[in-house]
Amino acid sequence: MKKVLFSLMLALGLAFALPAHMGQVNAPFDETVRQVEAAMSAAGFPLEKILDVGLTIRSRGYEFPPLYLMMFQPDAALKAAVLDDPRVGTLVPVTVAVMAGPQGQTMFTVVDWASFAPYFELNAQNAVATELAFAKIYGALSTLSPLQFVPLPMPDALRAPYVGGKVTATDDLEEAILLTETGYQDRNMNVVGRTDFGGVHQLWLCNAEIARDFFGNMFPIASRAPCRAVVWKQGDRVYMVASDPAINPQKVDPKAFPPSLLQSFMQVLEINGGVLEDLGIGQ
């Protein structure tokens, strides 16, 4: 039964995931985690933090396999990209999600930069450098397993991987960061990490129930986790963007998605929308 469920979960992930790259190795979970860390570190992306999402989900009383979100420190090129266009912070630091299978195999996934690059405005130098940085990441992970590109079968349902805009509630950066943090916490999103890219502030956000629905049904979406809220000041205005599921629910067939998954899509949008509305953000 576990093998059947794992195959179904993989099939759903391949069918409905956001654009991502996936690999699978015939090795135990812990060994694969060590291999991923070694490969990424050798490519210039040392491990920053591991979020044990599987343990968190199981602690809520659900059955779930071991799952790590491995967050890797950005290199100079990715840091420059975030400073050039802070919205890139919804995808950086890069996550490699690793999940155990029932027969000793282990899957991993990482986001496909090329699918989202058009939604950012990088100068020519940073655009090329960012593309090369992700090429290094894919090359490093390919030493563990051939990577399979997982496209979105409904291209018109893909949209910008972020929502947000100007903060009108305050022009104070620290106050905007606090409003963002408390707003998400009020909606049961836990702050599990934070990063300062030199004036561009990032919060990492997670919710166990949403994670269970997303990752249990379509594992490659874990490449976009955790959710990120990015706050920065430009001139005398404060801006904030937040991670978005990046699929337009109005352009997908509800029958193609498990009800819990579609509900989680809407919940993330409502959480983002509620926080953005509280902050008085408009495009």
Disulfide bonds with the S-S distance in Angstrom:
none
